[in-house]
Amino acid sequence: MITEPSKLEPVASLLLHCHGTAPSLNAPFQAAETESATKGVEIGASSCSPLFFSWLQLQRGDVPQRPMSVTMAQVQYDCLQENHPNDTNSSASPVGPEQIELLVHICKEAKKSAYCPYSHFPVGAALLTCDGKIFSGCNVENACYPLGICAERTAIQKAVSEGYVNFRAMAIASNSEEDFIVPCGACRQVMREFSRDWDIYMTKPDGTYIVKTLQELLPLSFGPEDLKKF
């Protein structure tokens, strides 16, 4: 099976860290899959967990995914029935340590693609959906400054454009060594559109992080359910 190169570029980047060389984007990644899923393979000082290989298979299409037509139809149905992710997202299970490790790694990788010639402040984000898919994003600036977009919103828009609106967690990375990177007010409000209950992992370059719920980052917030009051 040949997978679209655009979907494999992030995977090739991750495998570059695991193996030292990036394979062809259409290769079957046999080398990666023959590694022991128990031991993992080295990524710097840490290791690729078994979850990495599951994510790799999902990106390649080896793991069955919901058909896009079904996903988009469901989103359309929810909108017509005035149902919203905020009504159901609280049932998501907690994010496990392996998933957190993977999110932190992917957001650091996404940061490398940031287009920030004006602020020189690259940011990466990794968004975990309720059904286990991960979307990455980076900040993209514009000469007309207000038109720039943050990494967090890039990841969310990518997910929504493919039919995913229920989210469990997001990890954010920057080059700031003194402070944990935090989402701006605009990003917090965009996150709030989809739930108040999901976790935001704010990191430093050394891999340490703090975690807050969106409710903690944006208390007394305004969301879709408030519009139903009128």
NUFI-494307 format. One record per residue: x, y, z of N, C-alpha, C in turn; residue in three letters. Coordinates in pm, whole numbers, plus 50000, padded with zeros to 5 digits. Layout:
XYZXYZXYZAla...
END
This chain:
500844988150000500005000050000500875012450000Met500565022049914501305034649909500465045349975Ile501035051650078500335062050151500765075650100Thr499855085350106500165098650056501365104450130Glu502345110050058503525115650124503165126050228Pro502125134150205501785144750299501435139150436Ser500905126650440500545120550567501735113850633Lys502785111250555503915103850608505075112750650Leu505055125350611506185133950643506445134850793Glu505395136550880505665136751024506215123551073Pro505765112551013506255099451055507715097751018Val508085102150898509475101250856510365109250949Ala509855120750994510625129051086510845121851218Ser509795115051268509935107651393510895095951378Leu510815089051263511715077751241513155082251225Leu513345094451179514695099851170515325100351308Leu514515103651410515025103951546515245089851601His514415080551556514535066951607515695059451545Cys515945061651416516885053251344518075060751285His518045074151287519165081651234519015085151089Gly518145078251017517885081350875516405080550851Thr515905089350766514475089350734514255080550612Ala513345070850618513095062150504512305069350397Pro512195062950282511345068150176509925069350228Ser509235080050186507905082450238506915071650198Leu507215064150093506305053450052506795039750096Asn507845039150177508375026350223507465020550330Ala507505007350348506595001050445507085001950588Pro508215008550614508735010250750508944996950820Phe509484987250743509694974050803510714974750916Gln511704983450900512734984151004512134988451136Ala511204998051131510605002951254509734992351319Ala509024984851236508064975551291508704962751341Glu509934959751299510594947751347511294950051480Thr511354962851524511904965551656510964959551761Glu511514956051873510704950351980509724960752031Ser508444957452028507434966752078507494968052229Ala508184958752292508314959352437509434968652479Thr510604967252412511754975352448511664989252389Lys511114990452268511095003452201512455006252141Gly512575017752073513845021952018514165035752069Val515425039152067515875051352132515435063952058Glu514955073852133514755087552083515515096452181Ile516765099152153517565106852246517705099052374Gly517265105752486517395099352616516175090752650Ala515095091852570513895084052599513745073052495Ser512645065752499512445054952404511085056052339Ser510965050052219509675049352151508855038852223Cys507735042452279506885032852348506075024952247Ser505445013852292504565006452201503485015252141Pro503075025852214502055034752161502525041652035Leu503855044152026504395050551905504105041951783Phe504295028851795504085020051681502605019251645Phe501745019951745500315020351716499965032951640Ser500555044051684500305056751615500855056351473Trp502025050251457502635048951325501725041151231Leu501185029951280500285021851198499025029551163Gln498525037251258497315045051232497555055251122Leu498715062051126499025072051025499185065650887Gln499685053150883499885046350756498585040650701Arg497575039750786496315034250742496175019450768Gly497115013250843497044998950872495954995950975Asp495615006151057494575004351157493285010051101Val492205002651104490945007551045490545020851107Pro490185030351023489725043251068488285045151025Gln487595054351093486235057251055486215063350916Arg485355058850826485275065050694484945079750708Pro485595088150625485375102450636483925106150613Met483255099050521481855102350494480995100350617Ser481285089550694480525086950815480825097550919Val482125100850936482525110651036481865124151009Thr481955128950885481395141950852479885141750863Met479255130550826477805129550838477385130550984Ala478185124251072477865124751214477985138851267Gln479045146051226479215159851268478045168151221Val477625166251096476505173751042475235170551121Gln475035157851153473855153751229473855160551365Tyr475005160551433475085166751564474725181551557Asp475195188351452474905202551438473405204751416Cys472805196151333471385197851305470535195151428Leu470985185951513470235182651633470595191751751Gln471455201351726471915210751828472675203651939Glu473245191851905474155185351999475535191151978Asn476385189952078477695196252069478705188052145His479985188252103481015180652176481045183752324Pro480685196052364480685199552505479765190552587Asn478715185152521477735177252594478235163152624Asp479245158252551479645144252564481125142452593Thr481925152752584483375151152590483875147452728Asn483085149952832483555147452968483715132652998Ser483215123752911483285109452936484605103252891Ser485495111052832486765105752782487615100552897Ala488315089452873489165083752976490415092252995Ser491055091453113492265099353138493385095953039Pro494235105653015495365103652925496465096253000Val496965085352941497985077253006499375083052988Gly500355078453068501725083853061502385081852925Pro502095070552858502695068452725502125078252623Glu500835081252635500225090952545500765104952570Gln500985108152696501555121252729502955122552669Ile503765111952685505125111952630505105114052479Glu504175107252413504075108452268503615122352228Leu502635127952297502165141452267503275151752283Leu504035150552391505125159952414506165159052303Val506475146852261507455145152154506945150952022His505685148251989505155152751861505025168051857Ile504645174251967504545188951965505915195351949Cys506955189052005508315194251985508755192751840Lys508355181751776508665179951635507895190051549Glu506645192451583505815201951506506385216051513Ala507005219251623507605232551642508645235551535Lys509305225251484510365227151385509815232451252Lys508515230851229507915235551104507325249551116Ser507455255751233506855268851254507375279151154Ala506455287351104506805298451014506645311251095Tyr507745316151148507675327651239508805337451211Cys508855343251090509945352451056509875365851128Pro508765368751194508595381751258508795380951409Tyr508185371251473508355369851618509565361651655Ser510025352951564511115343551592510805335351718His509535331851732509065324351849508295312151801Phe509005301351768508315289351716507535282051825Pro506375277351787505515269751879504985257551804Val504905246351875504315234251819503225229051911Gly502245222351853501155216751932500825202851882Ala500375194451972499905180951938498565178852006Ala497555175451927496175174351975495735159751969Leu495255154652080494785140752091493265140452089Leu492685133151993491235131951986490765120752079Thr489465120152102488915110152192489055095952137Cys489225094652005489415081251951490865078551914Asp491805086051972493205082551967494025088251854Gly493445096251767494215102051657494915114651706Lys496105117251652496885128951691497045138251572Ile496755151051593496965161351492498005171151546Phe498995174251463500025183851504499785197151435Ser500365207651491500225220951433501375229951476Gly501635240351399502655250151434502095264051408Cys502765274251461502325287751435502755292051295Asn501885299451228502135304351092501855319351091Val502895327351078502745341851084502535347750945Glu502155360350944501855367350820502345381650830Asn502755387350716503205401250715502115410550765Ala500855406850742499725413750804499485406950938Cys500095412051042500225405051169498945398451221Tyr497775404951215496585398451272496175385551202Pro496695383151083496315371151009497135358851047Leu498125360551132498885348951179498015339851264Gly498405327251273497625317551352498555309651443Ile498065306951562498875299751661498875284751633Cys499845277951692499985263551673498755255951723Ala498225260351836497075253351894495875253751799Glu495615265251741494475266451649494735259251517Arg495995258851474496325251151354495965236551374Thr496355230851488496065216651516494555214251524Ala493845223351589492395221651603491705222451468Ile492105232051385491485233451254491765221351165Gln492975215751175493275203651099492355192151143Lys492165190851274491315180051324489865181951281Ala489345193951297487945196551262487725194651113Val488715198551031488565197350886488495182750841Ser488945173550928488865159250896487755152250975Glu486905160351040485725154651103485855151251250Gly486925155451316487115152351457486835164651542Tyr485925163351639485555174751722485575171451871Val485905159151907485985155352048487445153152086Asn487925161152180489355161252212489595157652358Phe490735150952380491105146652515492225154952575Arg493185159052490494345166052545495105173152435Ala495925182752476496835189552384498145192252457Met499255190552386500565194252439501135205552354Ala501825214852418502345226752350503835227952381Ile504625231652280506075233052298506565246152238Ala507605251752302508295263552249509765262352286Ser510535272652254511955272752289512225279952421Asn511195284252488511365291452613511845282052723Ser513045284552774513615275952877513245280453017Glu512865292953032512565298253165511135295453208Glu510215295953114508805294653149508135283653067Asp507135277453125506315268053051505465275952952Phe505375270952829504605277752727503115276452759Ile502385287452749500945287252776500185292352654Val498965287652632498185292452518497695306652540Pro497595314152432497095327852442495585327652467Cys495025339352493493595340252521492735335652405Gly493125339252282492335335252164492305320052151Ala493445313652173493495299052162492665292452272Cys492685298152389491885292552498490395292952463Arg489965303852401488555304752364488205294952253Gln489115293052157488865283152051488815269152112Val489715266052204489665253152273488325251452346Met487875262152407486645261952487485435258252401Arg485495260952272484405257552183484075242652187Glu485075234452220484915219952210484785212852344Phe485185219252451484985213652585485695222252688Ser485305220552813486035226852923486875216552998Arg486695203752965487225193053050488555187053005Asp489075191052891490275184052845491555190452899Trp492645182552895493895186352960494845193052862Asp495555203152911496545210452832497905208752899Ile498845202552826500195200152877501125210952822Tyr501645219152911502485230552873503935227252909Met504795227052811506125221252827507255231452825Thr508435226352858509705233152837510555224652743Lys511615230352684512435222552590513045209852651Pro513225209652783513825197852846512825186452865Asp511595188452822510595177952830509725178352955Gly510055187053050509205188553168507925195953129Thr506895194053208505625200453174504775202553299Tyr503805211453285502735212753383501435210253307Ile500425205853378499155202953312498025210253384Val497145216153306495955222853357494775218853270Lys493605218453329492405216753248492085230153184Thr491315229653077490915242153013490055250453107Leu489295243753192488485250853290489375259253381Gln490545254053416491475261553500492125273153423Glu492385270953294493015281453214492045292253172Leu490745288753165489745298453121488495297053208Leu488575301853333487395300753421486305310653382Pro485095307753425483945316553398483865319953250Leu483975309453167484065311453023482705311452956Ser482695316152832481505316252749481665305852640Phe480615297552622480715286952523479415284552450Gly479365274352365478185271652282476905269852361Pro477015263652479475805261152556475155274152604Glu475965284652616475415297452660474465303352557Asp474705300252429473825305452323472445299152328Leu472345287452392471045280652402470125287152505Lys470675296452582469895302952687469025314152631Lys469265317752505468535329252450467495324752349Phe
END
